[in-house]
Amino acid sequence: MYIIILSYMADERYQQGDSLFTEADLVHLESVGQVLSRQTGHVFFREDEETDFALLIKKGFVKVAIGEPPRLKFARGPNEIVGEMAALRKKPRSASVIAWGEVEVLHISASAWLDFLYDTPRAMHALLYSTDERLDQATRRTVDYSELAAGQKLAKALVELADIGLGWRTSDGMTIRHLSQDDLASYIGLTSASIRKIVRPFKDEKIIEIGRETVTFRNLQALKAIARGDRPVSR
């Protein structure tokens, strides 16, 4: 019986909090991938589609959505990778990935992605860790949101989206673009009809303003207080 031990220097191992890829990893991936720039609404791939490439996000954000019409479930941003498991498992896509604003991605073929992972133990470790973290994130969000009142769910979701960098500073405050009320509803697990009732007191108190696929924060501190449960939506 033979036992094969794979080892590499401890300082080369992925540690919690490290970037998913090292500078050397990024240089290698860019040498085998193709940079694509796309505008908002572009569908990189659709749920149940049988395509086998991964996308490394370089600039901007994408929506990860399920169903038809697509319903927002997650947002992914710079230095995150999407579509990586379908490229490995050769199974239909589990979700659609759609450009959220202007996006620049690195398109990596399945064969190049697989070769890279076999050649780079640290990246394989980082991918395993990231996949498990995303699963935990989805589970925690389901549990957390299920225990909150509807207004607190909405506030928490908006703060969460702003914190990852989707908010744009404007003269009016902070604005998240290309975010519809239907997106908000699906993101927090509510119906489109109910979200329209929930946003009303936020608008009445001038905490947020809803436009056509835009949400502007008029009072971010109040929104954060509602998200934490420190104050009700209306007094």
C-alpha positions as CSV (number, residue, x, y, z in Angstrom):
1,M,0.0,0.0,0.0
2,Y,1.4,3.4,-1.0
3,I,0.6,6.7,0.6
4,I,1.2,9.8,-1.5
5,I,1.7,13.0,0.4
6,L,1.4,16.2,-1.4
7,S,3.2,19.1,0.3
8,Y,4.2,22.6,-0.5
9,M,5.6,25.5,1.5
10,A,3.3,26.8,4.2
11,D,3.5,30.4,3.0
12,E,2.2,29.3,-0.4
13,R,-1.0,27.9,1.2
14,Y,-4.3,29.7,1.0
15,Q,-5.3,31.3,4.3
16,Q,-8.6,32.7,5.3
17,G,-8.9,36.3,4.2
18,D,-6.3,35.9,1.4
19,S,-7.1,36.9,-2.2
20,L,-8.6,34.0,-4.2
21,F,-5.7,34.3,-6.7
22,T,-2.1,35.4,-6.4
23,E,-0.6,37.9,-8.8
24,A,1.2,35.0,-10.5
25,D,-2.2,33.2,-10.8
26,L,-3.8,36.2,-12.5
27,V,-0.9,36.6,-14.9
28,H,-1.2,33.0,-15.9
29,L,-5.0,33.1,-16.3
30,E,-4.8,36.3,-18.4
31,S,-2.4,34.5,-20.7
32,V,-4.9,31.7,-21.3
33,G,-8.1,33.6,-21.1
34,Q,-9.9,36.3,-23.2
35,V,-10.9,39.7,-21.8
36,L,-14.5,40.6,-22.6
37,S,-16.3,43.9,-21.9
38,R,-20.1,43.9,-21.8
39,Q,-22.9,46.4,-21.0
40,T,-25.6,46.0,-18.4
41,G,-28.1,43.3,-19.2
42,H,-25.8,41.1,-21.2
43,V,-26.4,37.5,-20.4
44,F,-23.0,35.6,-20.1
45,F,-24.8,32.3,-19.7
46,R,-28.3,31.1,-18.8
47,E,-29.7,28.7,-16.3
48,D,-29.7,25.1,-17.6
49,E,-27.5,26.0,-20.5
50,E,-24.7,23.5,-21.3
51,T,-21.6,25.7,-21.7
52,D,-18.3,25.0,-20.1
53,F,-16.3,28.1,-19.3
54,A,-15.5,30.1,-16.2
55,L,-15.6,33.9,-15.8
56,L,-13.2,35.9,-13.6
57,I,-14.7,39.3,-12.9
58,K,-12.1,42.1,-13.4
59,K,-14.3,45.2,-13.2
60,G,-17.9,45.7,-12.3
61,F,-20.6,43.3,-11.0
62,V,-22.8,40.6,-12.3
63,K,-26.2,39.3,-11.1
64,V,-26.6,35.6,-10.3
65,A,-30.2,34.9,-11.1
66,I,-32.5,31.9,-11.3
67,G,-35.9,31.3,-13.0
68,E,-37.6,32.9,-16.0
69,P,-37.8,35.9,-15.9
70,P,-34.4,35.8,-14.0
71,R,-34.7,36.5,-10.3
72,L,-31.8,38.1,-8.5
73,K,-30.2,35.8,-5.8
74,F,-26.6,37.0,-5.5
75,A,-24.2,39.7,-6.7
76,R,-20.6,38.9,-7.6
77,G,-17.8,41.5,-8.1
78,P,-14.2,42.1,-8.8
79,N,-11.8,39.2,-8.4
80,E,-14.6,36.7,-7.9
81,I,-15.2,33.8,-10.3
82,V,-18.5,32.5,-11.6
83,G,-19.4,29.5,-13.6
84,E,-16.3,27.6,-12.3
85,M,-18.1,24.5,-11.1
86,A,-20.1,23.9,-14.3
87,A,-16.7,24.1,-16.2
88,L,-15.4,21.3,-13.9
89,R,-18.5,19.1,-13.6
90,K,-19.7,19.4,-17.2
91,K,-23.3,19.8,-16.0
92,P,-26.0,22.4,-17.0
93,R,-25.7,25.8,-15.4
94,S,-27.4,26.2,-12.1
95,A,-28.1,29.9,-12.6
96,S,-27.9,32.7,-15.1
97,V,-25.1,35.3,-14.9
98,I,-26.0,38.8,-16.2
99,A,-23.9,42.0,-16.4
100,W,-24.9,44.5,-13.7
101,G,-23.7,47.8,-15.3
102,E,-20.6,47.8,-17.3
103,V,-18.5,44.7,-16.7
104,E,-15.1,43.4,-17.7
105,V,-14.5,39.7,-17.3
106,L,-11.8,37.2,-18.2
107,H,-13.3,34.3,-20.2
108,I,-11.5,31.0,-19.4
109,S,-12.2,27.8,-21.2
110,A,-13.0,24.7,-19.2
111,S,-9.8,22.9,-20.3
112,A,-7.6,25.9,-19.4
113,W,-9.4,26.3,-16.0
114,L,-8.9,22.6,-15.2
115,D,-5.3,22.6,-16.2
116,F,-4.7,25.7,-14.1
117,L,-6.2,24.1,-11.0
118,Y,-4.2,20.8,-11.4
119,D,-1.0,22.9,-11.8
120,T,-1.8,25.2,-8.8
121,P,-2.6,23.4,-5.5
122,R,-3.1,26.7,-3.7
123,A,-5.7,27.8,-6.2
124,M,-7.5,24.5,-5.9
125,H,-7.5,24.9,-2.1
126,A,-8.8,28.5,-2.5
127,L,-11.6,27.4,-4.8
128,L,-12.7,24.7,-2.3
129,Y,-12.7,27.2,0.5
130,S,-14.6,29.8,-1.6
131,T,-17.2,27.3,-2.7
132,D,-17.9,26.3,0.9
133,E,-18.0,29.9,2.0
134,R,-20.7,30.6,-0.7
135,L,-22.7,27.7,0.5
136,D,-22.5,29.0,4.1
137,Q,-23.4,32.5,2.9
138,A,-26.5,31.2,1.2
139,T,-27.6,29.2,4.2
140,R,-26.9,32.0,6.6
141,R,-28.9,34.5,4.5
142,T,-31.8,32.1,4.3
143,V,-31.9,31.7,8.0
144,D,-31.2,35.3,8.9
145,Y,-33.8,36.7,6.5
146,S,-36.5,34.2,7.5
147,E,-36.4,35.6,11.0
148,L,-36.7,39.3,10.1
149,A,-39.7,41.5,9.5
150,A,-40.2,42.5,5.9
151,G,-39.0,46.1,6.4
152,Q,-35.8,45.0,8.2
153,K,-35.2,42.5,5.4
154,L,-35.4,45.3,2.8
155,A,-33.0,47.5,4.8
156,K,-30.5,44.7,5.4
157,A,-30.5,43.8,1.7
158,L,-29.9,47.4,0.6
159,V,-27.1,47.9,3.1
160,E,-25.5,44.6,2.1
161,L,-25.6,45.5,-1.6
162,A,-24.1,49.0,-0.9
163,D,-21.3,47.5,1.3
164,I,-20.0,45.3,-1.5
165,G,-19.5,48.3,-3.7
166,L,-22.6,48.6,-5.8
167,G,-23.5,52.0,-4.5
168,W,-22.4,55.1,-6.5
169,R,-21.9,58.4,-4.7
170,T,-23.9,61.1,-6.2
171,S,-24.9,64.7,-5.3
172,D,-28.2,63.2,-4.0
173,G,-26.6,60.6,-1.8
174,M,-25.7,57.0,-2.8
175,T,-27.4,55.3,-5.7
176,I,-27.6,51.6,-6.7
177,R,-28.3,51.4,-10.5
178,H,-29.9,48.7,-12.5
179,L,-31.8,47.5,-9.4
180,S,-35.5,47.0,-9.9
181,Q,-38.2,46.4,-7.3
182,D,-38.6,42.9,-8.7
183,D,-34.9,42.4,-8.1
184,L,-35.3,43.5,-4.5
185,A,-38.3,41.2,-4.0
186,S,-36.5,38.1,-5.3
187,Y,-33.3,39.0,-3.4
188,I,-35.1,38.9,0.0
189,G,-37.6,36.2,-0.9
190,L,-40.8,38.3,-1.2
191,T,-43.3,38.8,-4.0
192,S,-43.3,41.8,-6.3
193,A,-46.6,42.9,-5.0
194,S,-45.5,42.9,-1.4
195,I,-42.3,44.8,-2.0
196,R,-44.2,47.7,-3.4
197,K,-46.1,48.0,-0.1
198,I,-42.9,47.6,2.0
199,V,-40.9,50.4,0.2
200,R,-43.7,53.0,0.8
201,P,-42.8,53.9,4.4
202,F,-39.1,54.1,3.5
203,K,-40.1,56.6,0.8
204,D,-42.4,58.5,3.0
205,E,-39.7,59.0,5.6
206,K,-37.3,60.0,2.9
207,I,-34.9,57.2,3.7
208,I,-34.7,55.9,0.2
209,E,-36.1,57.0,-3.2
210,I,-37.1,54.5,-5.9
211,G,-36.7,55.3,-9.5
212,R,-36.8,53.3,-12.7
213,E,-34.3,50.5,-11.8
214,T,-32.5,52.8,-9.3
215,V,-32.5,53.1,-5.5
216,T,-31.1,56.2,-3.9
217,F,-30.2,56.3,-0.2
218,R,-31.3,59.6,1.3
219,N,-30.6,58.6,4.9
220,L,-28.0,55.8,5.1
221,Q,-27.7,55.9,8.8
222,A,-31.4,55.4,9.3
223,L,-31.3,52.5,6.8
224,K,-28.5,50.9,8.7
225,A,-30.3,51.4,12.0
226,I,-33.4,49.6,10.6
227,A,-31.2,46.8,9.2
228,R,-29.7,46.2,12.7
229,G,-33.2,46.3,14.3
230,D,-32.3,49.4,16.3
231,R,-35.4,51.3,15.0
232,P,-38.6,50.6,13.3
233,V,-39.3,51.5,9.7
234,S,-41.8,54.2,10.8
235,R,-42.3,56.0,14.1
